[in-house]
């Protein structure tokens, strides 16, 4: 499993609808995702990849 930890620049937001569609269904591209604001003030997006 690979993990992507993406720092979000100030003013940017995560489109959770797109991430939900990427994590569900037959052609699932990501295993799961989570948004974390504890690690930094700006927040980060953590994406877990199966392949």
C-alpha positions in Angstrom: 0.0 0.0 0.0 1.3 3.5 -0.9 0.4 6.6 1.1 0.2 10.1 -0.4 0.4 13.0 2.1 -0.6 16.1 0.2 -0.2 19.5 1.9 -2.9 21.9 0.8 -1.9 25.5 -0.1 -3.8 28.3 1.6 -7.2 28.9 0.1 -7.5 25.5 -1.5 -10.2 23.0 -0.5 -10.7 19.3 -1.2 -13.5 18.2 -3.5 -14.8 15.2 -1.5 -17.4 14.2 -4.1 -14.5 13.4 -6.5 -12.6 11.5 -3.9 -15.7 9.5 -3.0 -16.2 8.5 -6.6 -12.5 7.5 -6.9 -12.8 5.3 -3.7 -16.0 3.5 -4.6 -17.2 1.3 -7.4 -15.7 -1.3 -9.7 -12.9 0.9 -11.1 -11.7 2.0 -7.6 -8.5 4.0 -7.9 -7.9 4.8 -4.2 -8.4 2.6 -1.1 -9.5 5.5 1.2 -8.7 9.1 2.0 -8.8 11.3 5.1 -8.4 15.0 5.7 -6.1 16.0 8.6 -5.7 19.4 10.1 -3.8 18.3 13.2 -0.4 17.9 11.4 -0.3 21.4 10.0 -2.3 24.6 10.1 -3.1 24.5 6.4 -4.3 20.9 6.5 -3.4 17.9 4.5 -5.0 15.3 2.4 -3.9 11.7 3.0 -4.7 9.2 0.2 -4.2 5.5 0.5 -3.5 3.6 -2.7 -3.9 -0.2 -3.1 -1.6 -0.5 -6.1 
